[in-house]
Amino acid sequence: MRGVSVPVLLAVDEDPRALSEVERELVDRYSRSYRVVCSSSAEEAMAELRALRGAGEDVALVLAAQSFEGMSGGELLGRAREIHAHAQRGLLIDWGSWGDGHTAEEIFDAMARRHIEYYVIRPSQTPDELFHQSVSTFLLEWANARRVSPHTVRIVGESWIGRAQELKEVLGRCAVPHAFLLADSPEGRALVEETGAGEPLPLVVFSNGMVLTNPTDLELASATGATIDPKRREFDVAIVGAGPAGLSAAVYGASEGLRTLVVDEGGIGGQATSSSLIRNYLGFPRGIGGRRLAESAYEQAWVFGAKFAFMHDAMAIRRDGDRLYVSLSDGGEVSARAVILANGATYRRLGIEEIEDLVGAGVFYGGPAHEAPTTVDEQVHVVGGANSAGQAALNLAEYAREVTLVVRADSLEKGMSHYLVRQIEATPNVEVRLETEAVGGGSGEDGWLQSLVLRSGADGETETVPSDGLFLMIGADPNTDWLPAEIVLGPGGFICTGADVEAHGDWPLARSPFSLETSMPGVFAAGDVRHGSINRVASAVGEGSIAIRLVHDLLAAEQLDRSEQARR
Ligand SMILES: Cc1cc2nc3c(=O)[nH]c(=O)nc-3n(C[C@H](O)[C@H](O)[C@H](O)COP(=O)(O)OP(=O)(O)OC[C@H]3O[C@@H](n4cnc5c(N)ncnc54)[C@H](O)[C@@H]3O)c2cc1C
């Protein structure tokens, strides 16, 4: 079997009985697609990992016991990552061992140092489905990072930038796993030949064999998601934005019997799709990728009957009688009895021409969830001082040789949660440069980012540093410039709701506005777009569900009004 290029699952444990139980479960379930390798000591496992690297073999998963002679399991797995950056790593623990207090601390510490992804409870019977659930979760994460997950869409383009980059962004925003191939690479040429498709590039090749040549965003939308049925454009509630707030409103709206439509200028997930690992969302102890969370929420809303229209910008809102009308970028309108604005915020641009020209060719806005696995052994920079930038730096540190976090403030604590500051301090390949800004950059002959110009300190001294990747997370502005003047905006252009509307004195009705209602009756706002929002996934999700509750209250109040008018 050796030498055959199938990915490896490696287990290491000094206890021969425990190791043989793990081996039995791995071989029984995975030996058709993976090669199972077992080592009885840390030294043997490290030698095996180095030999596999030398032979160019891919390691998908390393499972290690908690302690070895001379080192902990966490340390061993941290070293394994240095050799096989893409390998998932799990710490094997005994069922019930969390009672000793020590194990929980060890797991927390190993996760904080990014030595492990998570822990795995040793198999206790055969088959042990709990053990296999952990293993298959690891393997799915590995497959996503290696772009070998099922249904990966492949884009073939002449260059990283331009239309191919736009299509990558569209697919990224639709939470569709995708990989990019240069047209003059051997893989790119082979795929073009296999599909038989000609010019014009870029090509988009789906796993079911469908091929689109240089599609528009809308064509891509109908291939990956949904568009609106032109004959059915009347809904109870229209939600603008399919980020966490909009998806939550869609789940609650559709599950509570409202005819629900969600429109998004892109696809599902909003900003959350660029978050590599959300660690602080309730119910996901090992963290959850923003893309995965959005996909599950989308599926949940969809099975409840919510309709989705991707690649549709909401352009205007007007009222006519008791209905609200939202104009869309396809030239049509949808009508609803209530509208929820859940259209979040978009990344602020750096505005430096030489850097903007390299977007897609080494320069990326937003989190590196999709790009991080491609930065193995590279030197990359993250600009930003908030939690999103901290998360990005840690995600990149799993793959890149060196990550520099470029922060304008004079301390990390000013903008970042304590747990992230702690993780960054504990990660040796993340360097933090405070009081520093990126002010320029340049590319090499291949058109990819090669260097950055950083300006630091009070004297504004500049320095040119080599860089293979730049990830920009410098804040976000609300998507509110398209809204009618009757929707009152607060500081920074965020939408005022509830008490803020009343305080502003622009409320047209006798009743008070509902807590998330804007100054346009029947139009609600939820999530990051709202003035005073908390900028968290959990709060966006909470506000989405509250907005639906308020839509019910509004509809009930309107019904009461109509009954009273009829009685008079
Ligand atoms: C890199 C990164 C990491 C993060 N990590 C975390 C974390 O670990 N924990 C946490 O709690 N929070 C995290 N956040 C914050 C969290 O993602 C946001 O608070 C959350 O996504 C806000 O949700 P939302 O639905 O209000 O808006 P958004 O997520 O911004 O979604 C808005 C949606 O509206 C669409 N839209 C905009 N304008 C229009 C229009 N005119 N017509 C149609 N559609 C439109 C957009 O395409 C988008 O899909 C992170 C954010 C980033 C960027």
The ligand as an SDF file (V2000), in Angstrom:
LIG
                    3D

 53 58  0  0  0  0  0  0  0  0999 V2000
  -13.9160   38.2220    9.3560 C   0  0  0  0  0  0  0  0  0  0  0  0
  -15.0600   38.3560   10.3370 C   0  0  0  0  0  0  0  0  0  0  0  0
  -15.0760   37.5600   11.4720 C   0  0  0  0  0  0  0  0  0  0  0  0
  -16.1400   37.6570   12.3870 C   0  0  0  0  0  0  0  0  0  0  0  0
  -16.1230   36.8330   13.4770 N   0  0  0  0  0  0  0  0  0  0  0  0
  -17.1670   36.8740   14.3510 C   0  0  0  0  0  0  0  0  0  0  0  0
  -17.1880   35.9800   15.4790 C   0  0  0  0  0  0  0  0  0  0  0  0
  -16.2910   35.1740   15.6860 O   0  0  0  0  0  0  0  0  0  0  0  0
  -18.2450   36.0540   16.3090 N   0  0  0  0  0  0  0  0  0  0  0  0
  -19.2710   36.9340   16.1270 C   0  0  0  0  0  0  0  0  0  0  0  0
  -20.2130   36.9130   16.9020 O   0  0  0  0  0  0  0  0  0  0  0  0
  -19.2580   37.8040   15.0770 N   0  0  0  0  0  0  0  0  0  0  0  0
  -18.2320   37.7950   14.1870 C   0  0  0  0  0  0  0  0  0  0  0  0
  -18.2020   38.6800   13.1250 N   0  0  0  0  0  0  0  0  0  0  0  0
  -19.2970   39.6600   12.9950 C   0  0  0  0  0  0  0  0  0  0  0  0
  -20.5260   39.0260   12.3470 C   0  0  0  0  0  0  0  0  0  0  0  0
  -20.1500   38.3060   11.1930 O   0  0  0  0  0  0  0  0  0  0  0  0
  -21.5420   40.1070   11.9940 C   0  0  0  0  0  0  0  0  0  0  0  0
  -21.9000   40.7960   13.1660 O   0  0  0  0  0  0  0  0  0  0  0  0
  -22.7860   39.4940   11.3740 C   0  0  0  0  0  0  0  0  0  0  0  0
  -22.4600   38.8410   10.1620 O   0  0  0  0  0  0  0  0  0  0  0  0
  -23.8410   40.5680   11.0780 C   0  0  0  0  0  0  0  0  0  0  0  0
  -24.9200   39.9410   10.4400 O   0  0  0  0  0  0  0  0  0  0  0  0
  -25.9720   40.7520    9.5770 P   0  0  0  0  0  0  0  0  0  0  0  0
  -26.9280   39.7400    9.0510 O   0  0  0  0  0  0  0  0  0  0  0  0
  -26.5110   41.8690   10.3550 O   0  0  0  0  0  0  0  0  0  0  0  0
  -25.1800   41.4340    8.3740 O   0  0  0  0  0  0  0  0  0  0  0  0
  -24.1610   40.8820    7.2920 P   0  0  0  0  0  0  0  0  0  0  0  0
  -23.4990   39.6660    7.7660 O   0  0  0  0  0  0  0  0  0  0  0  0
  -23.3340   42.0610    6.9280 O   0  0  0  0  0  0  0  0  0  0  0  0
  -25.1020   40.4870    6.0530 O   0  0  0  0  0  0  0  0  0  0  0  0
  -25.7360   41.4650    5.2770 C   0  0  0  0  0  0  0  0  0  0  0  0
  -26.1680   40.8820    3.9510 C   0  0  0  0  0  0  0  0  0  0  0  0
  -26.9310   41.8610    3.2420 O   0  0  0  0  0  0  0  0  0  0  0  0
  -26.6160   41.8490    1.8640 C   0  0  0  0  0  0  0  0  0  0  0  0
  -26.9370   43.1660    1.2850 N   0  0  0  0  0  0  0  0  0  0  0  0
  -26.3690   44.3680    1.5490 C   0  0  0  0  0  0  0  0  0  0  0  0
  -26.9800   45.3550    0.8540 N   0  0  0  0  0  0  0  0  0  0  0  0
  -27.9500   44.7650    0.1170 C   0  0  0  0  0  0  0  0  0  0  0  0
  -28.9150   45.2520   -0.8060 C   0  0  0  0  0  0  0  0  0  0  0  0
  -29.0500   46.5490   -1.1040 N   0  0  0  0  0  0  0  0  0  0  0  0
  -29.7330   44.3520   -1.4000 N   0  0  0  0  0  0  0  0  0  0  0  0
  -29.6450   43.0200   -1.1130 C   0  0  0  0  0  0  0  0  0  0  0  0
  -28.7560   42.5110   -0.2330 N   0  0  0  0  0  0  0  0  0  0  0  0
  -27.9250   43.3720    0.3820 C   0  0  0  0  0  0  0  0  0  0  0  0
  -25.1260   41.5170    1.8500 C   0  0  0  0  0  0  0  0  0  0  0  0
  -24.7640   40.9320    0.6120 O   0  0  0  0  0  0  0  0  0  0  0  0
  -25.0080   40.5310    3.0260 C   0  0  0  0  0  0  0  0  0  0  0  0
  -25.1350   39.1950    2.5970 O   0  0  0  0  0  0  0  0  0  0  0  0
  -17.1740   38.6080   12.1840 C   0  0  0  0  0  0  0  0  0  0  0  0
  -17.1530   39.4430   11.0510 C   0  0  0  0  0  0  0  0  0  0  0  0
  -16.1080   39.3180   10.1250 C   0  0  0  0  0  0  0  0  0  0  0  0
  -16.0980   40.2220    8.9220 C   0  0  0  0  0  0  0  0  0  0  0  0
  1  2  1  0
  2  3  1  0
  2 52  2  0
  3  4  2  0
  4  5  1  0
  4 50  1  0
  5  6  2  0
  6  7  1  0
  6 13  1  0
  7  8  2  0
  7  9  1  0
  9 10  1  0
 10 11  2  0
 10 12  1  0
 12 13  2  0
 13 14  1  0
 14 15  1  0
 14 50  1  0
 15 16  1  0
 16 17  1  0
 16 18  1  0
 18 19  1  0
 18 20  1  0
 20 21  1  0
 20 22  1  0
 22 23  1  0
 23 24  1  0
 24 25  2  0
 24 26  1  0
 24 27  1  0
 27 28  1  0
 28 29  2  0
 28 30  1  0
 28 31  1  0
 31 32  1  0
 32 33  1  0
 33 34  1  0
 33 48  1  0
 34 35  1  0
 35 36  1  0
 35 46  1  0
 36 37  1  0
 36 45  1  0
 37 38  2  0
 38 39  1  0
 39 40  1  0
 39 45  2  0
 40 41  1  0
 40 42  2  0
 42 43  1  0
 43 44  2  0
 44 45  1  0
 46 47  1  0
 46 48  1  0
 48 49  1  0
 50 51  2  0
 51 52  1  0
 52 53  1  0
M  END
$$$$
